[in-house]
Amino acid sequence: MITKTASHHPFGIAAALSLGCALNSCVHYSPRILAPAVSDRAYRQRSLNDLGLAAFVHTVRPGAIWQTQTMDLADASLVAAYFNPSLEIARSQLRTAEAGIVTAGGRPNPELAAGGGYETSPEAPVILRFQLSLIIETARKRSYRILEATKLADAARIGLNEASWRVYSQLRDAWMDHLASLDSEEAFRRKSQNRAEAASLIQARFSAGEVSRPQWDAERIQASRAMVALRAAEGQVIDTRIRLASAMGLPAAALAHLEMVKESDSPPSLEALSIPQVQRAGLLNRLDVQRSLLEYAAAEARMQLEVARQYPDIQLNPGYDFDEGHHKFTFGPTFPVPVWNRNRGAIADADARRREAEARFLALQSQVVGELERSAAGYATALAQFQEADRRWSVFQQSREQAMLRAVKVGEEDRLALNAIRLESVDAFQGRVEALAKTRAAFSALENAVQAPLGKVPWIAPGASHLPQREHQ
C-alpha cells in the first residue's frame, strides 16, 4: 500500500528523474600517467625533422619550405615556439584561468529535501515531505564574478605572450652568444696560425744564428698560449651550442650538423632605430604593463563583487507535504538579515588589494621608463665603441697590412714584419668581435626593455590555439 501511494505523486517522480539525469551527466575521471623515463626518451628523440614541427611551420608560414640543414634566427624561433616546454606551463595556466570563467558563471544548484514516515492512524498512515530550495542571487553578483574571472583570464593570456617573449629572448641571447663564440674562435684561430708562423720564422733565424734562444723560447711560449686560447674558444663554441639547443627545446645532438645563417654584423644605427619612437612604443605596448592593467581591472571587479555581497541573496523554499491524506503546499522566501555582518571585512580587503594593484602598476610604469632610458643609452655607448673598433680593424685590413704586403713583395720588409702586422690586425679583429658582442647584448637589452623585436626577425608569439596539444608520451 505504501508503494502504491508514493507512486501517485508526480513531484517525487520528477525529482527522482532529475537527480538521475544529473548524476548521469557527471564528468568521469580520466587518468594522465607521467613517466619520467618515457618523457626523457621522447625528449632525446626530438629533431629538426619532426613531422609535427614541419606542420607547425607551415601553419605559421604557409607555403614555406622547411630547411633542416641551414637556419637563421627566425627559423630557430619557430623551433623554440614548438618545442620549448616553458610555453606549455603558460598555456596550462591560461587553461586554468579560462576554467575560472566557467566556475564564476556557475549558478547555485537547487537543493531538494525529502522525507517520509508513517503514523498509527489506520486511515492515512503514510507521511511524505518534499522541499525545494532555490537560491536567487541579487545585485549582479554573478556578473561581477564572471567579469573578475574574465580579466584574470585576459591577464593569463598576456602571461602566455610574456612566456613566449622570454623563450624568444633566451633563444636570441643563446643565438647571439653562439655567433660571438664562433667569431671569437675564428679570431683565436687566426692568432694561433700567426703565432705558429712567427715561431717558425724565429726558429729559422735561430738556426741561422740571427736571434738568441730566449727570443725563440719566448715566441714558442706565445704560440703555445695562443693554441691554449684557441682550445678554450672551441670549448666555448660547444657550450654555447648546447645552450642554444636547450633554448630551442632540443637535445644538443639535434644541432650537430646545423649550419647557422648569420645576419649582418653591422648593428643598426640610432637613426634607423628611431629611439624616441621605440621608447614610446615600449611604454605603451609592454606585455607586463598590459597584464598589470588587467590585474587592476580584476581587482576593481572584485571590489564591485564584495560591495554587492552586502545585499543578501533570496532563497525560495517551495514545499509539499502529504499528511493524513491531505496535500499541503507551502511557499516562502528565506534570506539572511545583515545585522551583525555587512561584509565590511571582505570589502576592506578588496579595496586594499585594488590599491595594491594600482601601486604595482605605477611602480612598474616608473621602472619601465628607467629601463628604456638605460637600455637606449647603453646601446648608444656600445654602438660607438663598435664603430671605433670597426674603424681600427678596417685601417689594419685596408691600409697597413696591404702596405706591408707591397713592401714584402719589393723586398723592403721581410715576412716576420708582415707577420707582426697581421698579429696586430688579428688583435684589431678580436677587439671588433668583442665590441660586436657587447653591441648585440646592448641591442638585446633594448629589445627586452621594449618587449618586442626591433630587427627583421619576426617574434613568434604562440597563443593557446597556435600549437598542437601534445599528449604525454
Number of C-alpha atoms within 10 A of each C-alpha: 7 11 8 8 10 16 11 10 12 10 11 17 13 11 15 12 10 12 12 11 11 10 9 10 8 8 7 7 6 6 6 8 8 10 10 10 9 11 13 11 11 12 15 13 13 16 19 17 13 11 10 14 21 19 14 18 20 14 13 13 12 10 9 11 10 17 11 17 13 12 16 14 21 15 19 20 26 24 24 25 30 23 21 21 14 17 27 20 12 22 23 14 17 23 15 13 21 20 14 19 19 12 13 19 16 12 11 10 9 13 11 14 10 14 10 13 11 14 12 8 9 9 9 14 15 21 18 19 18 18 17 17 17 17 18 14 16 14 16 12 21 17 15 22 22 21 22 27 24 23 24 24 24 20 25 24 22 22 21 26 22 20 20 25 23 16 24 27 22 18 26 22 20 21 24 20 22 22 21 21 24 20 21 24 22 19 22 25 20 21 26 23 16 21 25 19 16 24 23 17 17 23 21 14 14 16 13 9 10 11 14 13 14 10 14 21 14 13 20 19 14 18 22 16 14 21 19 14 17 21 15 14 21 18 14 19 21 17 15 21 23 21 22 26 23 18 28 26 22 23 19 18 15 17 18 13 10 13 12 16 12 12 12 7 10 13 17 14 13 13 8 8 12 10 18 14 10 18 21 13 14 23 19 13 14 18 21 19 20 16 21 20 19 22 24 24 21 26 24 22 23 25 23 22 24 22 20 18 20 17 18 17 16 15 18 17 18 15 18 18 19 18 18 16 12 10 11 11 13 10 11 9 12 14 13 11 10 11 6 6 10 15 15 13 11 17 20 14 14 21 19 14 17 21 15 14 21 19 13 17 20 15 11 15 18 12 12 21 15 13 19 24 15 16 21 22 15 19 23 18 14 20 24 15 19 24 17 15 21 19 14 16 21 17 15 20 18 10 11 17 20 15 13 21 18 14 16 16 11 10 10 10 14 14 17 16 15 22 18 16 20 21 19 17 22 23 18 22 26 22 21 25 24 19 21 24 22 20 25 24 19 22 24 21 21 27 20 20 24 24 21 20 17 17 12 9 14 14 19 21 19 19 16 18 8 14 18 12 10 8 6 11 13
